[in-house]
Structure formats: structure tokens, C-alpha cells
Amino acid sequence: MITTATARIVLKKPEKEASPRSGSPEVRTTVEGVIADIRKRGDAAVREYSEKFDKWSPENFRLSEAELVEIIAQVPDQVIADIEFVQTQVRTMAERQMASLTDFEMETLPGVFLGQKNVPITAVGAYIPGGKYPLLASAHMTIVTAKVAGVERIIAATPPINGKIPHATIAAMHMAGADEIYLLGGVQAVAAMVIGTETITPVNMIAGPGNAFVAEAKRQLFGEVGIDLFAGPTETLIVADEHADPFVVAVDLLSQAEHGPDSPAILITTSEKVGRAVITHIEEILVDMPTKGFAEPAWRDYGAVWVVADLDDAYVLADDYASEHVQILTENPREALDKMHHYGALFLGEGTCVSYGDKVIGTNHVLPTKGAARYTGGLWVGKYLRTVTYQEVKNQESSAFLGEICGRQSRVEYFEGHARSGDVRAAKYGDKTLAWTDHTFTA
């Protein structure tokens, strides 16, 4: 909940309330029906929904090696080169993240060893959206990162766009390292990857963004499998001071508003002059913006411009929003690293736009929305790992010592069975007796 303090002026208020974190009843009901049907009828149901929603019903949804070669051959050389560049940036970031995670083992008592290992998830499904745009960048973010984490089997699905193959997206999925690629979209793709069908072996985790139906499918299937995030509409927020260029601010706000008609675009500034100039520029840019159909309602219905007393107040208000993307256009942008807490990703300074994070720079663009930045970060190599522990007690005296404590602690909690597991070791390896049995141990 964003509240207005006396030191704040609102130059533009949203026309609508932000959409709720959970999907609409209609979306939930539709998704429940599709999932239940796929559980019951498998491939036959998947095929029917693909025909119904995407007008796509090939003999086999999985692309063969020959089909992949033919599809990739139709992608321009410059596009292939750019995909290679971007995937190198994403891979470099993921590899550095992987290197920061270390396994360890320590001896806490004589002969008592405790350890931790980071173990990759064995099978992951990556959903790459289509629909309005062929989001090939999502292939880099989900598949490359999973590969670096060591995931053994990565299957990826993307929908046809208006009944046509998205060649560049397929190329990105293949180049990123997907082991199986399916030309299949929507709830039917997510459900098939999770539940499994006659032709699709199920996975243990689903990653990747999607529309409201895909997001709802992930929500309903969470628990049966892991997911990366509960995703909502793209969000962007800019903190600007009097030094910010209003035209740049306007362009950057609209760059994210074009994601969809429900994408919030928020400006928090210490300068009323900057705020008013941004509003004017946005109105001018929208006149002939090619993606006006999405950007204009997003700005009209969910955009806001706040004027605050100082940057400290700006950072507090920005933290209240906990936005997916937060861009800092101030004289000293790195100050936000210390002052802010709640954001999906920070973009520091005029040279760094959110679109770089979306498309080319190497950090992951699958980020928390709907306030989830208060408790989680975005997709990273660690999301594909299970941090597991192990223990070994090799010293008999230490086992006897732990057994006595285990017995006492367990009986405080009325867990007699647990207590007896400790008692047995205290008796076998120490000098204690078993009061609850006449069994004795001999050397």
C-alpha cells in the first residue's frame, strides 16, 4: 500500500488499482480445467488445446534435429551473432555466480562431520513466451543459466506466433543448450512439462515468464514441481533528481510500459520541473509510438509521477513499491546500493537502461513482481540448485555424547522414539544403560 506523505506531491495518479497478485477467477477456472484434462487425456488433450489456442497441431510438437537445422538456417547471420554475444554475457554472469557457491565440510566435534553440497536439479522445463513478441531473450536467461548450474536435462517450449514458427526464438533455445525443444505454448505446454504425457517426460522445475494463464498454471502446479517465481506484469520505477534528462526518463518509462497494458511505470523525482517535463515528453512520444496500443493504456491506467522532498524520501517510497526494475537517474546513482532494499534489479545511471537488462547485458531478466522483491530476488544459477546437507559421526565417544543430549531433548518434546535412537548409541558407545529394555551391548 502506497501512502501519500505531506512532503509528497502526485503529478499523475494511476487511473486503476494494480491487479491482484493472484489471477482472476476466470483465469483460475480455465487453467484448472486445462490441467485436469491433460492429467486425464495426456497428448490428446495437449493437441486439442494447442489447436484451440494457437491454431497449431503438427504431427510431433518436439522439433527434430533436421527441423532445427532448417529453422536456424533461416535466421540472419547478424541475429545469430547477436544471440551468441548475449548468451556469452549471460553465461559469464552465471559462471561467476556459480563460482560464489562453495561446498564445504567441517568437523564440529571429534569425529563429527557436517557438510553442504549444491546439487543441480536433474530436469527443468523452460517456458519461452511468444504471443505479442518473440521473447528470445528469455531463452538466454532460463536455459543458459540452467546449463551453467549443471542441470542434466533441459526441455524448452515456445508457442507459434500466429501459426508461424518463431525462427530466432528456436535458434536461441538451441544455441542456449536445450536438450528438447517443443513448439508448444500456453497452459498446455507448462502442464505437459510438469505432468508428463505419452511423449513428454516430466520435469522437476519450471522456469520462465508468460502471460496470465501461464503464470496461473505455474501457481497451481507449484509444489508438484518447483518454479522460479510467481510472475506478474512487468514493472518499472525510476528515481530521478534535478540532474536527470526528462526526455531520457520518458523514453525509459515507455520502454517498459510497452510490455503490456497493465505494466506500471512509476517516476519518483525530487524535481517538480523534471516531473512535469517527463509527462509532456511521454504524451508527445506516444502519438506515433508503434507499441502505443500497450504503452498508452499502461501509462494512463498504471503510471504515476511523484515529487518528493529529497532523495532519502525517494528511496523510502521506492522501497514501498518494491518494483521489479528500479532505475536510478541521479547525480550519485550508487548511493541507492546502500539506501534501497526492495527491488528486483537496480539500474544505475543514465548509461544503464532497463532494456539492457532485458536484452543484452548479462544479468537475468526473470525478476520478482507484485511486491515479491520484499522477500526474493530474481532467477539466478542458485535457483537451479538444491543446497543439501550431510552428516557423519565416526567417533564413538562423540556419538555417545550426542545420544545423551538427543534423549533428553526428545523427551522434552515427548518424542520417545527419537529419544531411544539417542539412548541406543549412548549405551552402545558409552557407559549408559537402557532403562526401557533389558537389552545389553557387548564389545
ROLO-551343 format. One record per residue (C-alpha): chain; residue number from 1; residue in one letter; x, y, z. Coordinates in Angstrom, 3 decimals. Each point is the difference from the previous one (the first is absolute). Example, Ala and Ser with C-alpha at 12.3 -4.5 7.8 and 13.67 -1.06 7.14 Angstrom:
<nodes>
   kette    nr   rest          u          v          w
       A     1      a     12.300     -4.500      7.800
       A     2      s      1.370      3.440     -0.660
</nodes>
This chain:
<nodes>
   kette    nr   rest          u          v          w
       A     1      m      0.000      0.000      0.000
       A     2      i      1.487      3.349     -1.105
       A     3      t     -0.978      2.887      2.256
       A     4      t      0.436      3.697     -0.684
       A     5      a      2.132      1.926      2.467
       A     6      t     -0.354      3.763      0.404
       A     7      a      3.383      0.522     -1.654
       A     8      r     -1.152     -1.754     -3.170
       A     9      i     -1.867      1.371     -3.010
       A    10      v     -1.681     -2.269     -2.537
       A    11      l      0.201      1.478     -3.494
       A    12      k     -1.654     -3.059     -1.526
       A    13      k     -2.078     -2.658      1.737
       A    14      p     -0.778     -3.479     -1.385
       A    15      e     -3.501     -0.271     -1.448
       A    16      k     -0.327     -3.598      1.196
       A    17      e      1.032     -2.071      2.996
       A    18      a      2.877     -2.386     -0.606
       A    19      s     -1.188     -3.479     -0.907
       A    20      p     -0.041     -2.509      2.877
       A    21      r      2.877     -2.411      0.506
       A    22      s     -2.204     -3.015     -0.713
       A    23      g     -1.739     -0.476     -3.347
       A    24      s     -3.600      0.829     -0.744
       A    25      p     -2.685     -2.629      0.773
       A    26      e     -0.527     -0.531     -3.732
       A    27      v      3.699     -0.639     -0.589
       A    28      r      0.211     -2.355      2.993
       A    29      t     -3.016     -2.001     -1.154
       A    30      t      1.258     -0.285     -3.577
       A    31      v      3.444     -1.126      1.118
       A    32      e     -1.425     -2.542      2.455
       A    33      g     -2.047     -1.535     -2.791
       A    34      v      2.913     -0.236     -2.429
       A    35      i      2.313     -1.562      2.592
       A    36      a     -2.628     -2.540      1.075
       A    37      d     -0.677     -0.956     -3.618
       A    38      i      3.702     -0.473     -0.782
       A    39      r      0.366     -2.175      3.105
       A    40      k     -2.822     -2.162     -1.304
       A    41      r      0.612     -0.113     -3.758
       A    42      g      3.674      0.874     -0.464
       A    43      d      1.178      0.703     -3.535
       A    44      a     -3.528      0.019     -1.434
       A    45      a     -0.980      2.867      2.283
       A    46      v      3.252      1.872     -0.664
       A    47      r     -0.657     -0.224     -3.736
       A    48      e     -3.585      1.266      0.327
       A    49      y      1.004      3.014      2.073
       A    50      s      2.881      0.838     -2.316
       A    51      e     -2.399     -0.050     -2.937
       A    52      k     -2.590      2.038      1.918
       A    53      f      2.312      2.701      1.396
       A    54      d      2.889      0.105     -2.503
       A    55      k     -1.478     -1.540     -3.168
       A    56      w      2.958     -2.394      0.070
       A    57      s     -0.245     -3.775     -0.199
       A    58      p      3.057     -1.616     -1.635
       A    59      e      0.672     -3.718     -0.026
       A    60      n      2.638      0.478      2.685
       A    61      f      0.384      3.068      2.237
       A    62      r      3.644     -0.823      0.677
       A    63      l      2.315      1.394     -2.661
       A    64      s      2.388     -2.524     -1.525
       A    65      e      3.664      0.698     -0.675
       A    66      a     -0.760      0.336     -3.710
       A    67      e     -2.778      2.496      0.700
       A    68      l      2.285      2.002      2.298
       A    69      v      2.686      0.202     -2.675
       A    70      e     -2.557      1.183     -2.550
       A    71      i     -1.494      2.599      2.367
       A    72      i      3.333      1.406      1.162
       A    73      a      1.209      0.275     -3.605
       A    74      q     -2.757      2.572     -0.594
       A    75      v      1.249      2.325      2.757
       A    76      p      2.200      2.884     -1.266
       A    77      d      3.712     -0.227      0.826
       A    78      q     -0.096      3.262      1.969
       A    79      v     -2.787     -1.335      2.216
       A    80      i      2.004     -3.179      0.659
       A    81      a      3.085      2.064      0.850
       A    82      d     -2.002      2.196      2.376
       A    83      i     -1.511     -3.055      1.702
       A    84      e      3.506     -1.406      0.493
       A    85      f      1.155      3.303      1.512
       A    86      v     -2.910      0.286      2.428
       A    87      q      0.231     -3.636      1.064
       A    88      t      3.694      0.522      0.728
       A    89      q     -0.905      2.890      2.323
       A    90      v     -2.664     -2.070      1.785
       A    91      r      2.329     -3.001      0.258
       A    92      t      2.822      2.122      1.417
       A    93      m     -2.282      1.381      2.726
       A    94      a     -1.394     -3.447      0.820
       A    95      e      3.478     -1.531      0.172
       A    96      r      1.111      2.690      2.438
       A    97      q     -3.092     -0.679      2.112
       A    98      m      0.761     -3.723     -0.096
       A    99      a      3.554      0.636      1.158
       A   100      s     -1.340      1.912      3.022
       A   101      l     -1.789     -3.140      1.239
       A   102      t      2.333     -2.363      1.802
       A   103      d     -0.489     -3.429      1.499
       A   104      f      1.529     -0.517      3.434
       A   105      e      0.590     -2.550      2.730
       A   106      m      0.948      0.727      3.598
       A   107      e      0.770     -1.986      3.169
       A   108      t     -2.113      1.437      2.847
       A   109      l      0.946     -2.591      2.665
       A   110      p      2.619     -2.764     -0.080
       A   111      g     -1.073     -2.266     -2.852
       A   112      v     -3.218      1.955     -0.739
       A   113      f     -0.104      1.274     -3.562
       A   114      l     -2.624      2.336     -1.450
       A   115      g     -0.064      0.964     -3.652
       A   116      q     -1.869      1.880     -2.670
       A   117      k     -0.279     -0.657     -3.724
       A   118      n     -1.655      1.941     -2.797
       A   119      v     -1.670     -2.585     -2.229
       A   120      p     -1.608      0.925     -3.346
       A   121      i     -3.654     -0.762     -0.649
       A   122      t     -0.002     -2.903     -2.445
       A   123      a     -2.739      1.130     -2.413
       A   124      v     -1.289      3.510     -0.754
       A   125      g     -2.662      1.292     -2.354
       A   126      a      0.597      3.469     -1.457
       A   127      y     -3.004      1.900     -1.325
       A   128      i      0.869      2.644     -2.591
       A   129      p     -2.950      2.358     -0.668
       A   130      g     -1.280      0.884     -3.448
       A   131      g     -3.311      1.782     -0.406
       A   132      k      0.506      3.736     -0.500
       A   133      y      3.763     -0.288     -0.414
       A   134      p      2.487     -2.800     -0.708
       A   135      l      1.906      0.266      3.282
       A   136      l      3.160     -1.828     -0.999
       A   137      a      1.839      1.743      2.862
       A   138      s     -1.871     -2.243      2.418
       A   139      a      1.770     -2.968     -1.566
       A   140      h      3.349      1.478      0.973
       A   141      m     -1.115      0.694      3.559
       A   142      t     -1.648     -3.327      0.783
       A   143      i      1.955     -2.563     -2.024
       A   144      v      3.573      1.342      0.108
       A   145      t     -0.236      0.529      3.758
       A   146      a     -1.328     -3.530      0.521
       A   147      k      2.835     -1.426     -2.102
       A   148      v      2.610      1.810      2.085
       A   149      a     -1.642     -1.375      3.147
       A   150      g      0.515     -3.518     -1.355
       A   151      v     -3.609     -1.002     -0.701
       A   152      e      0.139     -3.327     -1.838
       A   153      r     -3.174      0.307     -2.078
       A   154      i     -1.507      3.282     -1.166
       A   155      i     -3.136     -0.031     -2.107
       A   156      a     -1.295      3.240     -1.454
       A   157      a     -3.332      0.981     -1.473
       A   158      t     -1.155      3.053     -1.918
       A   159      p     -3.251      0.662     -1.874
       A   160      p     -0.370      0.667     -3.703
       A   161      i     -0.832      3.628     -0.756
       A   162      n     -3.131      0.332     -2.103
       A   163      g      0.502     -3.554     -1.192
       A   164      k      3.609      0.623     -1.050
       A   165      i      3.319     -1.288      1.335
       A   166      p      2.003      2.620      1.975
       A   167      h      3.314     -0.782     -1.653
       A   168      a      2.227      2.283      2.085
       A   169      t     -1.501     -1.257      3.267
       A   170      i      0.564     -3.623     -1.017
       A   171      a      3.594      0.858     -0.946
       A   172      a      0.559      1.627      3.399
       A   173      m     -1.449     -3.041      1.809
       A   174      h      2.248     -2.375     -1.951
       A   175      m      3.125      2.136      0.371
       A   176      a     -0.648      0.361      3.735
       A   177      g      0.202     -3.777      0.357
       A   178      a     -3.562     -1.305      0.277
       A   179      d     -0.051     -3.794     -0.253
       A   180      e     -3.584     -0.163     -1.296
       A   181      i     -1.896      2.791     -1.741
       A   182      y     -3.785      0.003     -0.360
       A   183      l     -2.015      2.378     -2.162
       A   184      l     -2.796      0.161      2.542
       A   185      g     -1.394      2.872      2.060
       A   186      g     -2.225      1.078      2.846
       A   187      v     -1.442     -2.027      2.836
       A   188      q      0.202     -3.156     -2.106
       A   189      a      3.789      0.353     -0.299
       A   190      v      0.571      0.638      3.711
       A   191      a     -2.379     -2.773      1.078
       A   192      a      1.491     -2.508     -2.451
       A   193      m      3.523      0.686      1.263
       A   194      v     -1.063     -0.356      3.637
       A   195      i     -2.508     -2.858     -0.178
       A   196      g      1.577     -1.893     -2.875
       A   197      t     -1.800     -1.623     -2.912
       A   198      e      0.542     -3.017     -2.239
       A   199      t      2.720      1.931     -1.859
       A   200      i      1.321      2.482      2.606
       A   201      t      1.892     -1.165      3.079
       A   202      p     -0.817      2.291      2.957
       A   203      v      2.452      2.450      1.559
       A   204      n      0.717      1.063      3.579
       A   205      m     -0.113      3.776     -0.477
       A   206      i     -1.551      2.567     -2.342
       A   207      a      1.674      3.322     -0.789
       A   208      g     -0.812      2.924     -2.241
       A   209      p     -2.553      2.811     -0.316
       A   210      g     -3.363     -0.111     -1.757
       A   211      n     -3.456      1.498     -0.193
       A   212      a     -2.638     -0.136      2.742
       A   213      f     -0.973     -3.568     -0.935
       A   214      v      3.580     -1.259      0.066
       A   215      a      0.612      1.748      3.329
       A   216      e     -3.164     -1.571      1.438
       A   217      a      1.028     -3.446     -1.259
       A   218      k      3.337      0.360      1.789
       A   219      r     -1.798      1.093      3.159
       A   220      q     -2.355     -2.982     -0.061
       A   221      l      2.773     -2.500     -0.749
       A   222      f      2.442      1.389      2.573
       A   223      g      0.697     -2.638      2.602
       A   224      e     -0.334     -2.781     -2.526
       A   225      v      3.084      1.613     -1.513
       A   226      g      2.143      2.974      0.878
       A   227      i     -0.316      3.300     -1.844
       A   228      d      2.279      2.972     -0.402
       A   229      l     -2.439      2.775      0.982
       A   230      f     -3.657      0.952      0.167
       A   231      a      0.029      2.532     -2.829
       A   232      g     -2.289      2.941     -0.682
       A   233      p      0.002      2.878     -2.507
       A   234      t      3.332      1.716     -0.646
       A   235      e      0.660      2.888      2.415
       A   236      t      2.394      2.908     -0.290
       A   237      l      0.819      2.847      2.377
       A   238      i      2.416      2.886     -0.462
       A   239      v      1.531      2.113      2.758
       A   240      a      1.168      3.317     -1.465
       A   241      d      1.443      3.203      1.371
       A   242      e      0.237      3.443     -1.577
       A   243      h      2.996     -1.114     -2.095
       A   244      a     -2.011     -2.630     -1.905
       A   245      d     -0.803      0.501     -3.692
       A   246      p     -3.835      0.008     -0.207
       A   247      f      0.017     -1.325     -3.564
       A   248      v      2.145     -3.001      0.981
       A   249      v     -2.287     -0.646      2.983
       A   250      a     -3.076      0.090     -2.240
       A   251      v      1.509     -2.359     -2.570
       A   252      d      1.081     -2.467      2.690
       A   253      l     -3.404     -0.033      1.707
       A   254      l     -1.753     -0.742     -3.288
       A   255      s      2.579     -2.645     -0.911
       A   256      q     -1.399     -2.141      2.813
       A   257      a     -3.623      1.115     -0.280
       A   258      e     -0.091     -1.605     -3.449
       A   259      h      0.224     -3.449      1.613
       A   260      g     -3.739      0.084      0.540
       A   261      p     -3.016      2.178      0.821
       A   262      d      0.257     -0.839      3.709
       A   263      s      3.719      0.762      0.447
       A   264      p      0.556      2.700      2.671
       A   265      a      2.473      2.773     -0.871
       A   266      i      0.844      2.197      2.989
       A   267      l      2.140      3.127      0.335
       A   268      i      1.173      1.291      3.383
       A   269      t      1.899      3.271     -0.280
       A   270      t      1.299      2.776      2.226
       A   271      s     -0.706      2.540     -2.779
       A   272      e     -3.511      1.095     -0.925
       A   273      k      1.473      1.529     -3.167
       A   274      v      1.406     -3.372     -1.054
       A   275      g     -3.262     -1.732      0.835
       A   276      r     -2.137      2.332     -2.090
       A   277      a      2.442     -0.128     -2.917
       A   278      v     -0.082     -3.814      0.061
       A   279      i     -3.806     -0.012     -0.218
       A   280      t      0.137      2.368     -2.981
       A   281      h      2.628     -2.106     -1.811
       A   282      i     -1.979     -3.199      0.578
       A   283      e     -3.120      1.531     -1.530
       A   284      e      2.018      1.104     -3.035
       A   285      i      1.792     -3.341     -0.462
       A   286      l     -3.185     -2.032      0.275
       A   287      v     -1.583      1.698     -3.020
       A   288      d      1.785     -2.178     -2.546
       A   289      m      1.623     -2.687      2.182
       A   290      p     -0.354     -3.364     -1.830
       A   291      t     -0.882     -1.789      3.244
       A   292      k     -2.428      2.708      1.106
       A   293      g     -2.751     -2.600      0.320
       A   294      f      1.735     -1.415      3.073
       A   295      a      2.060      2.942      1.261
       A   296      e     -2.784      2.595      0.023
       A   297      p     -2.500     -1.915      2.196
       A   298      a      2.826     -1.118      2.265
       A   299      w      1.049      3.608      0.539
       A   300      r     -3.559      1.306      0.234
       A   301      d     -1.309     -2.651      2.371
       A   302      y      3.053     -0.941      2.081
       A   303      g      2.541      2.800     -0.447
       A   304      a      0.799      2.455      2.796
       A   305      v      2.278      2.980      0.609
       A   306      w      0.977      0.945      3.554
       A   307      v      1.919      3.078      1.123
       A   308      v      1.776     -0.496      3.336
       A   309      a      1.985      2.237      2.321
       A   310      d      3.373     -1.711     -0.387
       A   311      l      1.680     -3.192     -1.167
       A   312      d     -0.300     -1.688      3.377
       A   313      d     -3.773      0.331     -0.303
       A   314      a      0.251     -1.228     -3.605
       A   315      y      1.796     -3.170      1.094
       A   316      v     -2.571     -0.644      2.739
       A   317      l     -2.872      0.378     -2.444
       A   318      a      1.780     -2.169     -2.576
       A   319      d      0.455     -2.696      2.649
       A   320      d     -3.746      0.175      0.681
       A   321      y     -0.632     -0.891     -3.634
       A   322      a      2.598     -2.835     -0.004
       A   323      s      0.011      0.227     -3.787
       A   324      e      1.384     -2.601     -2.379
       A   325      h      2.326      2.491     -1.746
       A   326      v      1.345      3.102      1.763
       A   327      q      2.009      2.486     -2.022
       A   328      i      2.047      2.640      1.843
       A   329      l      0.493      3.190     -2.039
       A   330      t      1.699      2.211      2.553
       A   331      e      3.304      1.788      0.397
       A   332      n      1.317     -2.792      2.242
       A   333      p     -1.893     -3.151     -1.051
       A   334      r      2.115     -2.442      2.053
       A   335      e     -1.439      1.545      3.156
       A   336      a     -3.078     -2.154     -0.645
       A   337      l      2.044     -3.160      0.627
       A   338      d      0.189      1.015      3.659
       A   339      k     -3.296      1.823      0.354
       A   340      m     -2.413     -2.411     -1.731
       A   341      h     -1.096     -3.502      1.026
       A   342      h     -3.009     -1.144     -2.036
       A   343      y      0.433     -0.431     -3.754
       A   344      g      0.375     -2.738     -2.577
       A   345      a      2.995      1.633     -1.666
       A   346      l      1.685      3.406      0.173
       A   347      f      1.118      1.910     -3.097
       A   348      l      2.481      2.694      0.967
       A   349      g      0.500      3.181     -1.991
       A   350      e     -1.112      1.381     -3.359
       A   351      g      2.328     -2.343     -1.891
       A   352      t     -1.879     -3.018      1.342
       A   353      c     -3.555     -0.574     -1.174
       A   354      v     -2.384     -2.759      1.042
       A   355      s     -0.118     -1.186     -3.606
       A   356      y      3.667     -1.008      0.317
       A   357      g     -0.983     -2.319      2.835
       A   358      d     -2.900     -1.347     -2.036
       A   359      k      2.021     -0.706     -3.119
       A   360      v      3.791      0.171      0.010
       A   361      i      2.030      0.779      3.105
       A   362      g      0.140     -3.436      1.656
       A   363      t     -1.898      0.306      3.278
       A   364      n     -3.209     -2.020      0.101
       A   365      h     -3.268      1.634     -1.054
       A   366      v     -2.297     -2.473      1.774
       A   367      l     -0.736      2.147      3.050
       A   368      p     -2.530      0.269      2.860
       A   369      t     -3.182      2.052     -0.464
       A   370      k     -3.066      0.872      2.087
       A   371      g      2.098      0.927      3.029
       A   372      a      1.807     -3.339      0.102
       A   373      a      3.303      1.907     -0.055
       A   374      r     -0.553      0.435      3.744
       A   375      y      0.894     -3.662      0.523
       A   376      t      1.716     -1.395     -3.092
       A   377      g      2.386      0.843     -2.786
       A   378      g     -0.244     -1.009     -3.634
       A   379      l      1.027     -3.075     -1.951
       A   380      w      3.668     -0.889      0.394
       A   381      v      2.175     -3.065     -0.141
       A   382      g     -0.822     -0.838      3.636
       A   383      k     -3.698     -0.476     -0.862
       A   384      y      0.983     -3.109     -1.931
       A   385      l      1.932     -1.456      2.928
       A   386      r     -1.164     -1.831      3.100
       A   387      t      2.166      0.806      2.994
       A   388      v      0.105     -3.289      1.906
       A   389      t      1.800     -1.053      3.157
       A   390      y      1.601     -3.212      1.259
       A   391      q      1.422     -1.175      3.309
       A   392      e      2.220     -2.777      1.289
       A   393      v      0.994     -0.940      3.584
       A   394      k      3.118     -2.179     -0.125
       A   395      n      1.113      0.428      3.620
       A   396      q     -1.818     -2.290      2.450
       A   397      e      0.525      2.278      3.020
       A   398      s     -1.542      2.897     -1.912
       A   399      s     -2.947     -2.164     -1.054
       A   400      a     -0.565     -1.037      3.642
       A   401      f      0.158      3.639      1.081
       A   402      l     -2.476      1.108     -2.683
       A   403      g     -2.236     -2.954      0.848
       A   404      e     -0.419      1.139      3.611
       A   405      i     -0.960      3.518     -1.080
       A   406      c     -2.306     -1.344     -2.696
       A   407      g     -1.797     -2.145      2.563
       A   408      r     -0.539      2.879      2.395
       A   409      q     -1.100      2.490     -2.667
       A   410      s     -2.354     -2.459     -1.673
       A   411      r     -1.793     -0.808      3.246
       A   412      v     -0.575      3.712      0.641
       A   413      e     -1.936     -0.095     -3.274
       A   414      y     -1.687     -3.354      0.853
       A   415      f      1.729     -1.771     -2.911
       A   416      e      0.835     -3.295      1.706
       A   417      g      1.011     -1.745     -3.222
       A   418      h      2.537      2.716     -0.780
       A   419      a      1.315     -0.206      3.558
       A   420      r      0.572     -3.730     -0.292
       A   421      s      2.094      0.433     -3.168
       A   422      g      2.287      2.202      2.069
       A   423      d     -0.153     -2.388      3.005
       A   424      v      1.178     -2.950     -2.101
       A   425      r      3.163      1.826     -1.014
       A   426      a      0.621      1.365      3.493
       A   427      a     -0.175     -3.589      1.275
       A   428      k      1.878     -1.718     -2.823
       A   429      y      2.839      2.508     -0.221
       A   430      g      0.012      1.292      3.599
       A   431      d     -0.693     -1.173      3.522
       A   432      k     -3.755      0.638      0.125
       A   433      t     -2.695     -2.631      0.486
       A   434      l     -3.311     -0.349     -1.785
       A   435      a     -2.698      0.521      2.632
       A   436      w     -2.796     -0.991     -2.388
       A   437      t      1.365     -3.477     -0.962
       A   438      d      2.174     -2.777      1.382
       A   439      h      2.115     -0.021     -3.167
       A   440      t      3.734      0.395      0.612
       A   441      f      2.844      0.642     -2.382
       A   442      t      3.236     -1.959      0.090
       A   443      a      3.296      1.109     -1.438
</nodes>
